[in-house]
Amino acid sequence: MTEKEKLMKELSQAQFAAIETAMFLDTHPKDKKAREAMKLYREKFKNAKHRYEEKFGMIDIYSPNNDENKWSWVENPWPWEA
């Protein structure tokens, strides 16, 4: 597994965990343990996204674009091309 694939897997896992925890909190809003887990997963996602983008560039429209004169993420292979 390449470094890019490892970072993408870590990013996907953190995102999945955050989304699932958010859905749990929809029905259990007072669950303190779940709220703490949500904070942890969001932070893991944020860190993984930052590390990925430092090495491989933009991953979504909310990513900082270091060159305002071009849309840099179209210069890399699409996920199904890699």
Phi and psi restraints in degrees (value plus and minus 20) as a CYANA .aco file:
   2 THR   PHI     -95.6   -55.6
   2 THR   PSI     145.3   185.3
   3 GLU   PHI     -81.1   -41.1
   3 GLU   PSI     -59.0   -19.0
   4 LYS   PHI     -81.7   -41.7
   4 LYS   PSI     -64.1   -24.1
   5 GLU   PHI     -85.2   -45.2
   5 GLU   PSI     -59.1   -19.1
   6 LYS   PHI     -83.5   -43.5
   6 LYS   PSI     -65.0   -25.0
   7 LEU   PHI     -84.8   -44.8
   7 LEU   PSI     -60.1   -20.1
   8 MET   PHI     -84.9   -44.9
   8 MET   PSI     -58.6   -18.6
   9 LYS   PHI     -84.8   -44.8
   9 LYS   PSI     -64.8   -24.8
  10 GLU   PHI     -81.4   -41.4
  10 GLU   PSI     -62.6   -22.6
  11 LEU   PHI     -82.0   -42.0
  11 LEU   PSI     -67.0   -27.0
  12 SER   PHI     -83.0   -43.0
  12 SER   PSI     -61.4   -21.4
  13 GLN   PHI     -84.0   -44.0
  13 GLN   PSI     -64.0   -24.0
  14 ALA   PHI     -85.9   -45.9
  14 ALA   PSI     -59.5   -19.5
  15 GLN   PHI     -84.8   -44.8
  15 GLN   PSI     -64.5   -24.5
  16 PHE   PHI     -79.9   -39.9
  16 PHE   PSI     -66.4   -26.4
  17 ALA   PHI     -82.6   -42.6
  17 ALA   PSI     -60.1   -20.1
  18 ALA   PHI     -85.7   -45.7
  18 ALA   PSI     -62.9   -22.9
  19 ILE   PHI     -85.3   -45.3
  19 ILE   PSI     -64.6   -24.6
  20 GLU   PHI     -83.4   -43.4
  20 GLU   PSI     -60.5   -20.5
  21 THR   PHI     -86.2   -46.2
  21 THR   PSI     -58.8   -18.8
  22 ALA   PHI     -82.0   -42.0
  22 ALA   PSI     -60.8   -20.8
  23 MET   PHI     -86.1   -46.1
  23 MET   PSI     -58.4   -18.4
  24 PHE   PHI     -82.0   -42.0
  24 PHE   PSI     -61.7   -21.7
  25 LEU   PHI     -87.5   -47.5
  25 LEU   PSI     -41.4    -1.4
  26 ASP   PHI     -80.5   -40.5
  26 ASP   PSI     -53.9   -13.9
  27 THR   PHI    -125.5   -85.5
  27 THR   PSI     -30.3     9.7
  28 HIS   PHI    -154.9  -114.9
  28 HIS   PSI      40.7    80.7
  29 PRO   PHI     -84.6   -44.6
  29 PRO   PSI     -38.3     1.7
  30 LYS   PHI    -117.8   -77.8
  30 LYS   PSI     -15.4    24.6
  31 ASP   PHI     -93.5   -53.5
  31 ASP   PSI      83.6   123.6
  32 LYS   PHI     -83.7   -43.7
  32 LYS   PSI     -60.1   -20.1
  33 LYS   PHI     -83.1   -43.1
  33 LYS   PSI     -60.5   -20.5
  34 ALA   PHI     -88.1   -48.1
  34 ALA   PSI     -58.1   -18.1
  35 ARG   PHI     -84.1   -44.1
  35 ARG   PSI     -59.5   -19.5
  36 GLU   PHI     -85.9   -45.9
  36 GLU   PSI     -60.9   -20.9
  37 ALA   PHI     -82.4   -42.4
  37 ALA   PSI     -60.1   -20.1
  38 MET   PHI     -80.2   -40.2
  38 MET   PSI     -63.7   -23.7
  39 LYS   PHI     -81.1   -41.1
  39 LYS   PSI     -62.5   -22.5
  40 LEU   PHI     -83.1   -43.1
  40 LEU   PSI     -67.9   -27.9
  41 TYR   PHI     -86.3   -46.3
  41 TYR   PSI     -58.5   -18.5
  42 ARG   PHI     -83.4   -43.4
  42 ARG   PSI     -60.8   -20.8
  43 GLU   PHI     -86.9   -46.9
  43 GLU   PSI     -61.9   -21.9
  44 LYS   PHI     -80.8   -40.8
  44 LYS   PSI     -62.9   -22.9
  45 PHE   PHI     -82.1   -42.1
  45 PHE   PSI     -67.7   -27.7
  46 LYS   PHI     -78.6   -38.6
  46 LYS   PSI     -65.0   -25.0
  47 ASN   PHI     -86.8   -46.8
  47 ASN   PSI     -63.9   -23.9
  48 ALA   PHI     -84.4   -44.4
  48 ALA   PSI     -60.9   -20.9
  49 LYS   PHI     -83.2   -43.2
  49 LYS   PSI     -63.4   -23.4
  50 HIS   PHI     -82.2   -42.2
  50 HIS   PSI     -66.2   -26.2
  51 ARG   PHI     -83.4   -43.4
  51 ARG   PSI     -61.1   -21.1
  52 TYR   PHI     -81.9   -41.9
  52 TYR   PSI     -68.3   -28.3
  53 GLU   PHI     -88.0   -48.0
  53 GLU   PSI     -51.0   -11.0
  54 GLU   PHI     -81.9   -41.9
  54 GLU   PSI     -57.9   -17.9
  55 LYS   PHI    -112.8   -72.8
  55 LYS   PSI     -54.4   -14.4
  56 PHE   PHI    -143.7  -103.7
  56 PHE   PSI     -19.9    20.1
  57 GLY   PHI      73.0   113.0
  57 GLY   PSI    -193.7  -153.7
  58 MET   PHI     -73.9   -33.9
  58 MET   PSI     124.2   164.2
  59 ILE   PHI    -139.3   -99.3
  59 ILE   PSI     -41.7    -1.7
  60 ASP   PHI    -173.4  -133.4
  60 ASP   PSI     158.1   198.1
  61 ILE   PHI     -89.6   -49.6
  61 ILE   PSI     -33.3     6.7
  62 TYR   PHI    -112.2   -72.2
  62 TYR   PSI     -22.5    17.5
  63 SER   PHI     -95.5   -55.5
  63 SER   PSI     125.1   165.1
  64 PRO   PHI     -86.3   -46.3
  64 PRO   PSI     116.9   156.9
  65 ASN   PHI    -123.4   -83.4
  65 ASN   PSI      92.6   132.6
  66 ASN   PHI     -93.4   -53.4
  66 ASN   PSI     -30.3     9.7
  67 ASP   PHI    -152.2  -112.2
  67 ASP   PSI      85.1   125.1
  68 GLU   PHI     -89.9   -49.9
  68 GLU   PSI     -29.5    10.5
  69 ASN   PHI    -109.1   -69.1
  69 ASN   PSI     -22.1    17.9
  70 LYS   PHI    -168.9  -128.9
  70 LYS   PSI     139.7   179.7
  71 TRP   PHI    -120.0   -80.0
  71 TRP   PSI      72.1   112.1
  72 SER   PHI     -89.8   -49.8
  72 SER   PSI     -44.6    -4.6
  73 TRP   PHI     -92.3   -52.3
  73 TRP   PSI     -35.8     4.2
  74 VAL   PHI     -98.4   -58.4
  74 VAL   PSI     -27.5    12.5
  75 GLU   PHI    -102.6   -62.6
  75 GLU   PSI     -34.7     5.3
  76 ASN   PHI    -116.5   -76.5
  76 ASN   PSI     139.5   179.5
  77 PRO   PHI     -81.9   -41.9
  77 PRO   PSI     126.2   166.2
  78 TRP   PHI     -90.9   -50.9
  78 TRP   PSI     138.6   178.6
  79 PRO   PHI     -72.5   -32.5
  79 PRO   PSI     -56.2   -16.2
  80 TRP   PHI    -100.2   -60.2
  80 TRP   PSI     -28.4    11.6
  81 GLU   PHI    -115.1   -75.1
  81 GLU   PSI     -37.9     2.1
